[in-house]
Amino acid sequence: MAAPLIGIANHDAVLIRLLDQVLTEAGFDTVQLPEGARAYEEIRKHRPDLIVLDTWLESREAGWILFQVLRLDRETREIPVLICSSDLQEFEKRAGWLENHSHVGVLNKPFDIDVLIAKVREMLSLTKISPPARDGSRPQ
C-alpha cells in the first residue's frame, strides 16, 4: 500500500523543503504545491490525501481563497486541509466559518514538528486513510 500523499502549500521555500523532509522521514509521500491558481491545478492533478496549507501564499488572502475554491469543487471538497498560520486574529475571525467545513484542522505557527506529524496522522485517521506507523514504516 502506498504511503499517504501530503500536499504542501507555503510561500516560504525553506519551510517547504523542511516540511517535505520531515513528512518524508515520517513515512509520508509529499508533493510541493506552487502558489495560488497553480496550486489548485496541482491538487486536482495529484489528489493528495491531505494538504498542509499556509494561509499566506503570494498574498495575505491567497491561502484562504485556495481553501474556499477547494471546498467549492466537488472533486476536492473532501480532501482534508490542515491550515497553518501565525495570524491568530485571522483564525479567530474565521473560526465560525471554518466550523462549517468538514475535514479541516488548524495549526498555529510556530509549531513543533512532532505536533505537525501528530495532527497529520490524526486527520488522516479520521478520514480512514492509513498513516504510516510512528517509526515511519509504511502500512501493509
C-alpha positions, -999 to +999 in steps of 0.1 A: +000+000+000+013+034-009+020+060+017-005+088+020+004+118-002+006+151+016+004+184-004+025+213+010+014+248+001+035+276+015+052+308+003+085+301+021+107+278+000+129+269+030+099+259+051+085+238+022+118+219+020+118+214+058+082+201+058+090+179+028+119+164+046+101+159+080+070+144+064+090+121+042+111+109+071+078+102+090+068+079+061+046+101+040+049+109+003+048+146-004+041+170-033+052+206-031+025+229-043+031+262-061+013+293-050-022+304-060-041+291-090-013+267-099-016+250-065-053+243-073-043+228-106-016+206-090-040+195-063-065+184-089-037+166-108-021+148-078-051+143-055-032+145-022-047+127+008-042+158+029-030+194+023-008+214+047-019+249+037-003+282+048-029+310+047-004+335+034+008+324-001+015+351-026-008+374-007-024+375+027-057+362+014-044+336-012-044+306+012-079+314+023-091+318-013-075+285-022-092+268+007-126+282-005-120+271-041-111+236-029-143+234-008-165+246-038-151+219-061-169+186-059-137+167-066-116+184-039-140+193-012-134+162+009-096+165+009-085+172+045-068+205+049-045+214+078-044+252+078-013+267+092-008+304+101+008+327+126-021+352+123-042+343+153-066+372+148-075+359+114-081+324+128-104+339+154-122+360+128-128+329+106-134+303+134-171+301+128-167+299+091-142+271+094-165+251+116-189+249+086-164+229+067-155+192+071-121+178+071-103+209+083-077+213+110-058+243+124-022+246+134-008+278+148+027+289+138+053+284+151+045+248+157+065+218+169+073+193+142+060+164+164+027+183+168+025+187+130+031+150+124+006+140+151-020+163+136-015+149+101-018+114+114-049+123+134-066+139+104-058+110+081-071+085+106-104+104+108-108+101+070-099+064+071-066+068+053-039+047+070-010+069+081+025+054+084+035+040+117+052+063+142+085+049+132+079+059+096+073+024+083+047+021+056+013+004+062+009-030+046 
